[in-house]
Amino acid sequence: MAYRDEFEQGAKERPETAKGGQPVQAPEPVQAPSEAPSQAAEPKARKKGFGKKPVILAILAAALGFGGYEGYHWWTDGRFMVSTDDAYVQADITILSAKISGYVASVAVTNNQSVKAGDLIAKIDDGDYRLALQSAKDKLATQQSAIVRLGRQIEAGRASALQAESQVVSAQAEAERAEGDYARQQQLARSDYTSRAALENAKAARDRANADVKSAQAAVAAAQANVEVLSAQKNEGERLAAEYQTAVDKAERDLSFTEIRAPLDGVIGNKAVEVGTYVQPGARLAALVPLTSVHVDANFKETQLASLQPGQTVHVKVDAFPDSDIVGTVESVSPAAGAVFSLLPPENATGNFTKIVQRVPVRVAVKPEVAQQGLLRPGLSVVVDVDTRTGAHPAKTASIKE
């Protein structure tokens, strides 16, 4: 009996074999479905589905709120703004250059140094220019002495003319006396109260007196002509002295050009000169950037120009200062598109044509107090937003943002 029980037990533990000799696994016992797990899983599923709904609703509410805010912002403000990011800070940069040639004796500035109008930038060796000035002054002094000498000669000539005029008067008096003597001798000769010789002597004295009058008159004319010649020489000398004075002024001006000074307030940049450099007229020494008078050049599309007018308020955002909001004003609009002023303007009269939206520069003025801070540097990128509701004649139609 015990042996039978062991045999049955072993038969249960051994796997069944199929006809091919391969063992066959016994099927696992199938348990009856239980309702308890499904009942437990149902509340979890309901709980999980119920937890997603508030999140979805919150997302939808946030999206609707954000969309509503953006729509309201566009309706009340955005549709009136004309924007472009093709804008840069600009300034009227002055290029400092030499007016004369020479060796640079000293340089008083460095790059990025602030200077005031009249400050010394560089100095050129002035030895040759001082000698030229002294030479011009010496020539002028010599000519002025010649003018003084001519003046004295004119005075002497006038005195000679006065003396000649007095001699004319004396000769005329003598001629009148001689004429009277001759007339008396003629009357005496008719009455035979005088000799023939006395009559002839009276006639000779009369003729001699008349000749003396003419000689005195000629002396007066010569003295007056001499005065006129001396006056002309003096006038010529004065003109030559004026030329010498111009040469002196030019030499002084050339000497002043040995000192290159700042024409206005600004910051030195791109310095290209050192001590000992030989410079020629027009040679570039440095650039002077007036940071207190910067402006913005914004390149708007041609389709945006209808709403732009001078005087409109502009909001400028500088990339270098993302938290800043600089307020400016539309100052002017360029008379032509930027492509027209390029080195090689486009020529569209060809067989193949592709229309490209052109850009027109618009100048935006920055408030003086903002420019005086010196933060805006030429070349910085900015974003420009023009409020078309402002200005003398606000735009009636809304403009689309770029």
C-alpha positions, 0 to 999 in steps of 0.5 A: 500500500505504501509502495502504491502511494509512492508510485502515484505520487511519482507519476504526478511529479513526472511530466507526460510524454507525447507520442514523439517522446517529448514531455508534455507540460501539464496545464496549470490549474485555472482559477475562477475569476474573482470580483474583488480585484476589479472592484479594487481597481475601479476606484483607482482608475476613477481616481486617476482619471479624476486627477487629470481633469483639473490639470487640463482645465488649468492649462486651457484656462492659462492658454485662454488667459494668455491669448486674451491678454495678448489679443487685448494688448494687440488691440489696444497697443500692438496694432499701432506699433511699427517695429524693426530690428534692422536698426543701429546707433549712429553718430556724426564721427569726425575724422581728425587729420593733418593739414600740414606735413611734418614729423609728429613731436607728441601725442597727447591722447590714447584710444577711448579717452574723452576730450573736450573741444580745444584739447590738444590731440597731437603736435607736429614739429614746428621748427620749419614753420616758425622760421617761415613765419619769421621770414614773412615778418621780416619781409613785411617789416622791410616793405613797411620801411620802404613805404615810410621812405616813400612817404617822406619823399612825397612830402619833399616832392610836395615842398619842391612843388610849393617852391616851384609855384613860388618861383612862378609867382616871382617870375611873373612879377619880374615879367610884368616889370620887364614888360612895363620897362619895355613899354616905357622905352618904346614911348621914349624911342618914339619921341627920340628921348632914349637910345636904340640900345636902351630899347633893345635892352628892355626888350631882352629883359622882357623876353628873359622874364617871360622865359623865367615864368615858363621855366618856373611853371615847368618846374612846378609841373615836374614837382607835381609829377614827381609827387604823383610818381612817389604816390604811385610807388607808395601805393604799390608798396602798400599793396606789396606790404598787404601781400607780405601781411597775407604771407605772415597770416598764412605762416601763422596759420600753418604754425597753428596747424602744427597743433591738432586740437579737438573740434568738439567734445567726444571720445577718441577712437581708432588712433593711428599716429605715434611720436615720430610718424611723418604725416602728410596733409590729409593723413588720418590721425584718429576718429572723434566720436561725439557720444553726446549727439548720437542718434538711431538709424532704423531701416524700415520696410517700404511697406511700413512707411505709410504710418511713419511721420516725423514727430512720432514717439519711438521706443528703443531697446538696446541689445546691450541693455535689454532692460532699458526702454529709451524714448526717442522721436522720429526726426526724418525719413531718408529721401531714397531707399538705402540701395540707391545710395550704395556703391553699385545701385541695383539695375532692375531693367533686365529680363529676369526680375525678382521683386525685393522689399526695399528698406528706407532709413529713418532717423530717430533722435534720442533725448539729450539727457540720454545721449549725454550719459554716453552709454549709446555707442555707434554700431550697437544693435537696437530694436525700434518700435514707433507709436503711430498714434503720436506725432502731429498727425497720428496715423489713422490705420493700424500697421503690422509689426515686422 
